[in-house]
Each structure stands twice: as structure tokens, then as C-alpha cells.
């Protein structure tokens, strides 16, 4: 079956694409695909940025004692590296997924009720991940000090 050939990233993109094609507004091929790309790339950017932040905070907390007077310096460098990392990951994914816009009816196998539920799970999972990261940030401040 066609569905089994695709990677998880492509399946997620095509599920968003099929979901957007079913709505009553902006449901043209290009608009739906662009919206699906924005939805998926936003989740990827959130995931990459949050994981990068978590690694940096843990590393900084473990490598620098909380009494270090220079703790907290270098925010612009960390932010720049994080933004660059997010941009690279999103660009690679965008370039990998862009050709699927031009394949006629590629989203049709992903327009099932099961796939629509999976799209809702993606969205709820992204929100839950965001809540988890805020809780982790609070905990990190408690453990390593502000």
C-alpha cells in the first residue's frame, strides 16, 4: 500500500494536508499544503527548540555551580545557536516535503477518520509537550536556582 512507503514525517505532513483539504476555507491544493507545512514545521520547531533548551539548561546547571557570578551570561549566543538549529531542521524538513505538493491526490489515502483523529492527537501532543516544557522550566529553576 502507498501509505507504508512514507516516513513518519511525510505521513504527518500528508495527514495535515488531507485534513486541510476537507475544510470549507483555504482548501485548495496550494493553500492546504502550505497550511499543513506551517502546522507540521511549527510542531517540529517547538520540539527542537525545547529539546535544545533542555540540554543547554541541564548542561549549564551541571557544569556551572549556582553561585557562579557569570551564570546566565551568553544568552545571545545560546539563542543564536538555538535559532540556527531550528532553522536548519525546519529547512531540511521543508525541502524534503515540498515535492509532495505536486503529486496529484497524494493525500487521499490519509483522509480517513483514523487519520483525522491522529491529526488531533498531534495537536494535543504539541500542546501537552509545551505544558511539560513549562513545568520542566519551573523545576529547573527550582533545582539549579534562578
C-alpha positions in Angstrom: 0.0 0.0 0.0 1.1 3.6 -0.7 0.9 4.6 3.0 3.6 2.2 4.1 6.2 3.7 1.8 6.3 7.0 3.6 8.3 8.0 6.6 6.7 9.2 9.7 7.4 12.8 8.8 5.8 12.5 5.4 2.8 10.7 6.8 2.3 13.5 9.3 2.5 16.1 6.5 0.1 14.2 4.3 -2.4 13.8 7.2 -2.3 17.5 7.9 -2.7 18.1 4.1 -5.7 15.8 3.8 -7.2 17.3 6.9 -6.8 20.8 5.5 -8.3 19.8 2.1 -11.6 18.7 3.9 -12.2 22.1 5.5 -14.5 24.7 3.9 -12.0 27.5 3.6 -8.5 27.6 2.1 -8.9 24.1 0.9 -7.2 24.5 -2.5 -4.1 22.3 -3.1 -1.5 25.0 -2.6 -3.2 26.7 0.4 -3.9 23.4 2.1 -0.3 22.2 1.6 1.2 25.5 2.8 -1.0 25.4 5.9 -0.1 21.8 6.5 3.6 22.7 6.2 3.2 25.5 8.7 1.4 23.2 11.1 4.0 20.5 11.0 7.0 22.7 10.9 5.7 24.6 14.0 5.5 21.4 15.9 9.0 20.4 14.8 10.4 23.9 15.7 8.8 23.6 19.1 10.2 20.2 19.7 13.7 21.1 18.5 13.8 24.4 20.4 12.5 22.8 23.6 15.0 19.9 23.5 17.9 22.3 22.7 16.8 24.5 25.7 16.6 21.5 28.0 20.0 20.2 27.0 21.6 23.7 27.5 19.9 24.3 30.8 20.9 20.8 32.2 24.4 21.2 30.9 24.7 24.7 32.3 23.3 23.7 35.6 25.6 20.7 35.9 28.7 22.3 34.7 28.4 25.6 36.5 27.7 25.9 40.2 24.7 28.1 41.1 27.0 30.5 42.9 29.0 31.3 39.8 28.7 35.1 39.2 28.8 34.6 35.4 25.8 32.3 35.3 23.3 33.5 32.8 25.8 35.2 30.5 25.9 34.3 26.9 22.2 34.3 26.3 22.5 35.8 22.8 25.0 33.1 21.8 22.7 30.3 23.1 19.7 32.0 21.4 21.5 32.3 18.1 22.6 28.7 18.2 19.1 27.6 19.1 17.5 29.7 16.3 20.1 28.4 13.8 19.4 24.8 14.8 15.6 25.3 14.5 16.1 26.9 11.1 18.3 24.1 9.8 15.9 21.4 10.9 12.8 23.1 9.6 14.5 23.9 6.2 15.6 20.3 5.8 12.1 19.1 6.5 10.5 21.7 4.3 12.8 20.7 1.3 12.0 17.1 1.9 8.3 17.6 2.0 7.8 20.2 -0.8 7.7 17.7 -3.7 4.6 16.1 -2.3 2.6 19.2 -3.1 2.9 18.5 -6.8 1.9 14.8 -6.7 -1.8 14.7 -7.6 -4.1 13.4 -4.8 -1.2 12.1 -2.7 -3.2 13.0 0.4 -6.2 10.8 -0.5 -5.0 7.6 1.5 -4.7 9.9 4.6 -8.2 11.2 4.5 -9.7 8.6 6.8 -11.4 9.2 10.1 -8.5 7.4 11.8 -6.0 9.9 10.2 -8.2 12.8 11.3 -8.0 11.5 14.9 -4.2 11.2 14.6 -4.0 14.9 13.5 -5.9 15.8 16.6 -3.5 13.7 18.7 -0.6 15.6 17.0 -2.1 18.9 18.0 -2.9 17.8 21.6 0.5 16.3 21.9 2.2 19.5 20.8 0.2 21.4 23.4 0.9 18.8 26.1 4.6 19.0 25.2 4.5 22.8 25.6 2.9 22.4 29.1 5.5 19.8 30.0 8.4 22.1 29.0 7.0 24.9 31.1 6.8 22.5 34.1 10.4 21.4 33.3 11.5 25.1 33.2 9.9 25.7 36.6 11.6 22.6 38.0 15.0 23.5 36.5 14.8 27.0 38.1 14.0 25.3 41.4 16.8 22.8 41.2 19.6 25.0 39.7 18.4 28.3 41.0 17.4 31.3 39.1 
